[in-house]
Every structure is written in structure tokens, then in C-alpha cells.
Amino acid sequence: MIPFRSKLTASFYALLSISFWGVSFVSAKAVLQKLDPFSLLVFRFGIGALFLFVILLLSRERLRISLSYLPHLVVLGILGVFVHQVLQATALLTINASSAGWLISFSPIFTVLLSILFLHEKMDVKKAIGMLIAITGVFIVTTTRSGHSFEFAMNIGFILMMLSTLNWAVYSILLKRLQIPYPALVVTFYMSLIGFLLTIPFLIRNRGWESLPMLTQTDWAHLLFLAIFVSGIGYWYWGKALEVLDASKVTMFIYLEPLVTLIAAIFLLHEKFILISAFGGIIIIIGVAIVNGGLARLVASAIFKK
């Protein structure tokens, strides 16, 4: 039986991660005006890995790991860092930050679908209705207003964002299931290092370092925030939350991410509040809550139950 205090602390870690990640869409959108997606990821995870390495030294954590767990870390690094962040950064080239935030809230639906397909969980009428409602919300978010009519606008950015959402569901389940017997800080460091190494060839190909002089102080602030708080602390705290809570319960905190993104996008990027997108985002959250048995009950179970 996990103590209540541990569950509450884990929930707080998950909440902090979601807050950082909610703002990350805004910071990434800002920096992508100067850097290509791959160059952004190299500098972001390079600085993030260095930050985590310093924390490891200060906390005197052992860096040595068993070679038998290296394939696990490589898979997690590829999915959770390289693939996930490349998809999101590329998507943000063509969609706004607030839309990206709404779409990421669809992640719990993919978690349920994966559980049905691979863990043999049952599909019932309630889940089917909830999924249909959530999918309707996705279509509303990807709709734009043109003149006096609405038109469907599923461009490549929306598709890539949905793929990153599916990928994140796979990553969260694997991170929990693989049960790597090392502290979350150590696992996060190696994942960031793997993501950094995987993107270096693209930096060389694109000569991304040539764009660094174009970055303003504000751009550097966004980049450092992405590296330290999003790639470093965010991933670390998400791993710490998964050490205590089930993946499905931790994933429920994604409900709050689009709200953080929306507020940050309005204040930092001066994006317009698009009512139709917000309405679609709320529909997604309602659908996901129905699939998982109700938002209030899920948050309560994440805190009070194993």
C-alpha cells in the first residue's frame, strides 16, 4: 500500500511536469522562428543533459548502469525524446501553440486504445461513446473559420501532432512497464543524452549552429526554459510520478496541459483566443473523461488509490 503522502507528492510532480510542458509549445513556437526543428532539439537536449549531469554529480547518484537495460533506455530515448519532440517541433511550424495544446489532451484516449489492443481490456458502450465525443472534439479543433463558413483544415501539422500524442501514450506505458531499476533522474539523463546524440547528424547536415547568432535574449530564455525545465526537470518529475502512480492515472494530468498552453500562448505569443478551438478542446476533455470514468473520480483515484 503506497502512503497517501507519496501519492500526493507524485501528483505534484506530474502537475509540475504538465505545467512546464504546457508552456513548452509556446517556447518552441517562438524559437522555431530562428532554428529548424532538429537544431532546436540538439541544443535543447544537449543543455538539458548537461543540466541533469550536474544534478547527478551534486546528488552523488551513480551513473553506472547494467548493459542489460541499455536497450530499454535506447527505446525510451528514441520514442520519448527523439521521435516525440521531432514530431511536435515539426507540427508547430504549421499550427499554433494553443491548438497543439488541445490536441495533446487526446493522449489518454490512445492509452485506453493501446490497453484494449495489447492488454485485452474490454471495450464497452461508455468507452465507445466517449471516444466518439473526443474524436469530434479533434475535428472541431482542426476546423478553421473562413468568411461565414467553417472548413476542415487537417494539414500536416495536425497529423504530426496526433502522431506525437499516440507516441507519448506508448512511451508512458513503456516507461511504467519496463520497470528500469534506477532512479528517475538517472533514467532521464540517459534518455536526454540519447536524444541529443540522435539529433547531432541532423544539426551537422543543416549547419544549425549558423543560426545561433540570430537568437535574441528572449529566444535564449525560451531555449534555456525548454532545456532545463521542460527537457530536464519535466521528464525527470514525470518519471518520478510514474514510480508511484499507474501510467493511466498520471496521464490524466494531461487534461490541464491545454489550459496552461492557451494562457501562455495568449500572453507570450499574443495568439488570438479562438472560440471554436477552445470549444473543441473542451469536447476532447469531456470525451476522454467519459472513457476513463469521469474526471473528478479519476483525479481522486490518482491521489487516494494505488
Secondary structure by P-SEA (a helix, b strand, c coil): cccaaaaaaaaaaaaaaaaaaaaaaaaaaaaaacccaaaaaaaaaaaaaaaaaaaaaaacccccccccaaaaaaaaaaaccaaaaaaaaaaaccccaaaaaaaacaaaaaaaaaaaacccccccaaaaaaaaaaaaaaaaaaccccccbbbbbbcaaaaaaaaaaaaaaaaaaaaaaacccccaaaaaaaaaaaaaaaaaaaaaaaccccccccccaaaaaaaaaaccccccaaaaaaaaaaaccccccccccccaaaaaaaaaaaccccccccaaaaaaaaaaaaaaaaaaccaaaaaaaacccc
